[in-house]
Amino acid sequence: MKTTTLAGSLKALAVIAAFVACGSVQTAGAGETSVYLKSGWFSWNEQVDGSSFVKERGFMHGAGIARKDQAAGLTFAESIEVWGGNLDYDGHDITGASQLKSDTSYLGTKEEIAVGVKLAAWGPLTFEPFASVGHKFWIRTRSSEDWNSFYAKAGVLGELKTAGCTLFLKGGALAPLYTRSHVSLANAGYTDVVTEPKSELSGFAEGGVRLGAYSVSVEYEGMRFGQSAKVATSAIAPNGVKVEGSQAYQPDSQSDLFSLKLAYSF
């Protein structure tokens, strides 16, 4: 798997993001800005009639900026992230007849906003119920796909402050609100298709330790999609005559990402 080039690009973007954040924080109100890098193991699975159709595995890398403020007893958080990686591909062609082993590249962005209420539980222990909405865009090069998914999260953040550090743990439920997938089938001799995979519930979690301006954590995010409705596509014969009546769909799909995350706050 060729991860070096893409990882370097993402790290360069993180450095640029840090300079942008440093410039803007001087005019911002009270709050905290952080920049982060993360890297971990990503898997994507598709199933047709209960059998494996596509498996993708490999390291995924990300870089982003996050901002958190407090006002009127509420917390407000925003984040922007870029992510990507090169993965091993184990799947089939679009007919399902031929097995394929290759590699594929992902490149995507994620934007998220959240609102929470910070509650004191006992001394140095606090809890913060929160809700957020976000958007993820990504491309998968092997299958010539681009995805847009709008999602919602609901969960709780817990923090325990000690003399030398702060321990934190958060988690909750994640549900896609609307997802659209566009697939280019030109190389296979078909017209493009647009599908809308069904939304299914998943989860997210993060736990770690904060030491001064630095923090390290382990993060998980899952996404689940049910099979989409079938949509029409047309096969194009060599002489240019279109053969009507073919259908395509996005199978049951799920992704899991486990990451190690390093952040610096100011």
MOZIWO-V89922 format. One record per backbone hydrogen bond with DSSP energy under -0.5 kcal/mol. NH is the residue of the N-H (numbers start at 1). CO is the residue of the C=O. If there is no record, write none. Layout:
# MOZIWO-V89922
nh->NH co->CO
nh->NH co->CO
This chain:
# MOZIWO-V89922
nh->3 co->1
nh->7 co->3
nh->8 co->4
nh->9 co->5
nh->10 co->6
nh->11 co->7
nh->12 co->8
nh->13 co->9
nh->14 co->10
nh->15 co->11
nh->16 co->12
nh->17 co->13
nh->18 co->14
nh->19 co->15
nh->20 co->16
nh->21 co->17
nh->22 co->18
nh->23 co->19
nh->24 co->20
nh->25 co->21
nh->26 co->22
nh->27 co->24
nh->28 co->24
nh->28 co->25
nh->32 co->68
nh->34 co->66
nh->35 co->264
nh->36 co->64
nh->37 co->262
nh->38 co->62
nh->39 co->260
nh->40 co->60
nh->41 co->258
nh->42 co->58
nh->43 co->256
nh->44 co->56
nh->45 co->254
nh->46 co->54
nh->47 co->252
nh->48 co->51
nh->51 co->48
nh->53 co->46
nh->54 co->46
nh->55 co->90
nh->56 co->44
nh->57 co->88
nh->58 co->42
nh->60 co->40
nh->61 co->84
nh->62 co->38
nh->63 co->82
nh->64 co->36
nh->65 co->80
nh->66 co->34
nh->67 co->78
nh->68 co->32
nh->69 co->76
nh->71 co->74
nh->74 co->71
nh->75 co->116
nh->76 co->69
nh->77 co->114
nh->78 co->67
nh->79 co->112
nh->80 co->65
nh->81 co->110
nh->82 co->63
nh->83 co->108
nh->84 co->61
nh->85 co->106
nh->87 co->85
nh->87 co->104
nh->88 co->57
nh->89 co->102
nh->90 co->55
nh->91 co->100
nh->93 co->98
nh->96 co->93
nh->100 co->91
nh->102 co->89
nh->104 co->87
nh->106 co->85
nh->107 co->139
nh->108 co->83
nh->109 co->137
nh->110 co->81
nh->111 co->135
nh->112 co->79
nh->113 co->133
nh->114 co->77
nh->115 co->131
nh->116 co->75
nh->117 co->129
nh->118 co->73
nh->119 co->127
nh->121 co->125
nh->122 co->125
nh->125 co->122
nh->126 co->159
nh->127 co->119
nh->128 co->157
nh->129 co->117
nh->130 co->155
nh->131 co->115
nh->132 co->153
nh->133 co->113
nh->134 co->151
nh->135 co->111
nh->136 co->149
nh->137 co->109
nh->138 co->147
nh->139 co->107
nh->140 co->145
nh->141 co->105
nh->144 co->141
nh->145 co->140
nh->146 co->182
nh->147 co->138
nh->148 co->180
nh->149 co->136
nh->150 co->178
nh->151 co->134
nh->152 co->175
nh->153 co->132
nh->154 co->173
nh->155 co->130
nh->156 co->171
nh->157 co->128
nh->158 co->169
nh->159 co->126
nh->160 co->167
nh->161 co->124
nh->162 co->165
nh->166 co->210
nh->167 co->160
nh->168 co->208
nh->169 co->158
nh->170 co->206
nh->171 co->156
nh->172 co->204
nh->173 co->154
nh->174 co->202
nh->175 co->152
nh->176 co->200
nh->177 co->150
nh->178 co->150
nh->180 co->148
nh->181 co->195
nh->182 co->146
nh->183 co->193
nh->184 co->144
nh->185 co->183
nh->188 co->185
nh->189 co->186
nh->190 co->185
nh->191 co->234
nh->193 co->183
nh->195 co->181
nh->198 co->226
nh->200 co->224
nh->202 co->174
nh->204 co->172
nh->205 co->220
nh->206 co->170
nh->207 co->218
nh->208 co->168
nh->209 co->216
nh->210 co->166
nh->211 co->214
nh->212 co->210
nh->214 co->211
nh->215 co->263
nh->216 co->209
nh->217 co->261
nh->218 co->207
nh->219 co->259
nh->220 co->205
nh->221 co->257
nh->222 co->203
nh->223 co->255
nh->224 co->200
nh->225 co->253
nh->226 co->198
nh->228 co->250
nh->231 co->248
nh->233 co->246
nh->235 co->243
nh->236 co->189
nh->237 co->235
nh->237 co->241
nh->240 co->237
nh->243 co->235
nh->244 co->242
nh->246 co->233
nh->248 co->231
nh->251 co->249
nh->252 co->47
nh->253 co->225
nh->254 co->45
nh->255 co->223
nh->256 co->43
nh->257 co->221
nh->258 co->41
nh->259 co->219
nh->259 co->257
nh->260 co->39
nh->261 co->217
nh->261 co->259
nh->262 co->37
nh->263 co->215
nh->264 co->35
nh->265 co->213
nh->266 co->33
